[in-house]
Structures are given as C-alpha cells and as structure tokens.
Amino acid sequence: MTSAEIAVDIENVVKRYGSFTALHGVSLSICENEFFTLLGPSGCGKTTLLRSIAGFEEVSSGTIRLKGEDITGLPPHKRPVNTVFQQYALFPHMTVTDNVMFGMLRSGWSKTDAAQRANQVLEMVQLGGFAARKPAQLSGGQQQRVALARALAPRPAVLLLDEPLSALDLKLRQAVRVELKSLQRETGIAFIFVTHDQEEALTMSDRIAVMSNGEVQQIGAPPDIYESPVNRFVADFIGETNLLDVDVHSVSDGMATLSLPGGHGFTCPAAAMRGAGKGHLSVRPERIALCAEGAGDLDATVTGRVYLGTDIQLHVRLADDEAMTVRLQNSETTIVPEEGSAVGLKLEVGAARLLAD
Ligand code: ATP
C-alpha cells in the first residue's frame, strides 16, 4: 500500500498505565476505505488502541498519523475522527434530528447546513421517517443507527467503532452487521472496528488485526487469518480448531515430514517450521473426512455426537486420549457413526497448518 492510500498509520505505539504495559509497541496501517477490525480477547488492548487513535488516551511513546499528519499530541476534538461507543448515549429529551445535529452545531456548522446533512445521513441509515421521534420511541437497533448517523454527520476522515453491536440481540446484530458494512462502502471512509467476537470480525472486515496481551499477533484478510494462522493463539482464537502435538522429522522445499499421534506419517506445507523438532498441527474440524478405521491418517473412537442443524459435530478420542472434533455437513447422505465406533480420520493436506512450538 502506498502512503497516499494509508488513512491511519500507527507506529510503535506503547501505552503504560503505571507499571502495567497495555500496548507493547504496536505498529499497523489502516487503508483508506477499509473496514479494519481489532480483534482479541478481553483485556488484550484493543480499546486502548482505539482510544489512543481518538485521543482519549495519551500514548507513552510512538506515533499516530492520520492521512500523513502526525496527530499523536492533538486533543480529541482536533482530530478528524469520530467514535461510536457500545453505550451510544443519545440525548433522551432531543429528537433524532437534534441528536444528529448536536455535534455539528457545536463544531460551528450553520443550522441550515447541519439540518440538511442530518437529513442526508438519516436517509443513509434508513431512518428518514423517524426524524421527529425521541430515542425512547425507537428500537435498540434504530437507536444504534442514530448513533451511527450522529458520528458520520460531520464527515470524519475515519470512524472508530468500539463494540457498537454488543448491546443488540443476535438477530438484530446479524442484520446491523450487513448494514454497517454497506454503510462503510457507501461513505468510502475507513472504519476501525473493535470486537472480541470472531464471527463478527470474519463477516465484516476487509482486514483483521488479531491482538493478545497488548501485541498484534497477525494482520490479514479473514481467509488468511482463518486458513493460515501464524501461531497457536491465532489458530485457537479464530474459529474452532484441533491442535495436535506432532514430531517434525525434516523440512525440505517448503514441505514438512512429520509423525502424527499414533505414528502415521504425514507431509504438509512447513509454514513457519524451519527444521526438525516439536510442532503443532492445526486442523479445522470441517477439514477432516471420515473413513474406515486404519485407512486414514489417524484412528479414533467416537465419543459424542452433537446435532447443530446445518452440521453434525462429532467428538472423537485418539488412542493417546487426545480429544478432537470433526464437523460433518448435514445432508441426506451423511453417515454419522454411532458413539463408541472406531473410525479413521483423513486430514486435508492443504488445510492442515503446521505451527512452531
Ligand atoms: P475489553 O474487550 O474487555 O474491553 P480490551 O481488549 O479492549 O478489553 P483494554 O480496555 O484496552 O482491553 O485494556 C487493556 C489492558 O489495560 C487491560 O488489562 C486493562 O485492565 C488495562 N487498562 C485499561 N485502562 C486502564 C487504566 N485506566 N488504568 C490501568 N489499567 C488499564
């Protein structure tokens, strides 16, 4: 990406709270017109990073640039960014339009311009007909859209979103995800979205930064993160996976030869593994096929079956007692083995990801 395409450039940002370090030298660039997600478990530092971009937190060291301009020392109101929070806190006594106009009027827009822009953004979030209502007369999803309209109204260069969907129920959250993504496309500005929900991140993002303990573990498009995790943390955090302890015997021409639990040989792309040693093989449950005992890469006993509607989840146990899960697509032709039966497991070579110890 060229510097002209970078909306936000974060370089070596450190944030300390007393003796505790919440961000350990984070560097990443967010492109213009990108839906970028900061994803990680509670406490990993994603909100701290978002608040540092907004200017609500002063960083201990490092630089934050917005469209090439160093904004590290600027107070929040001087930064051309806006934030949508989890608690969207609309003014209850004001109409929808007045809520949306409030920020614009405070930053010097004329009443006419602010009213015109408020109409425009309310149309954009499909609330054109709700302008005269008070927040209490709206559903949770509609209130969330007012908060979005309010944040987008002053035409920020970047929109920051801090877990904005977590107050909504599942069905509504799924609907708003789609709307949010198309709103980002329509406005053409960078959205930086914070969530701990991996499904939310996978479905909406152009790219995701996976964080843990104040560090970025991996940055990539959703398929890269899911298919090619760089370490155990990412493999385990994104989606469901089986992590098998394996002995790598050799690596040559980018392929690793290893033994699986139970002793079967297996060859797969070496990924980050440079030579012989202990490693972990990450295999997604849906990338394992069932076969007859002895005919696959692993032998296992079925310990449980869970009906999930579109899929059937099988719990199996290997001879060394290691537990694994397998996902079978639910169709008329799917044969689901009985609990207690012995099965063979065939791993998809291209989908098995070898990770260093
Ligand atoms: P969550 O999903 O729970 O909001 P998060 O990934 O957004 O988590 P942060 O809120 O960024 O995490 O917090 C990162 C770490 O910094 C946490 O361990 C938190 O306890 C710590 N922290 C945040 N704010 C402060 C503060 N004002 N003083 C001291 N420690 C803080």
Boltz pocket constraint, residues with backbone or C-beta under 6 A from the ligand:
constraints:
  - pocket:
      binder: B
      contacts: [[A, 17], [A, 20], [A, 22], [A, 40], [A, 41], [A, 42], [A, 43], [A, 44], [A, 45], [A, 46], [A, 47], [A, 48], [A, 49], [A, 196]]
      max_distance: 6.0
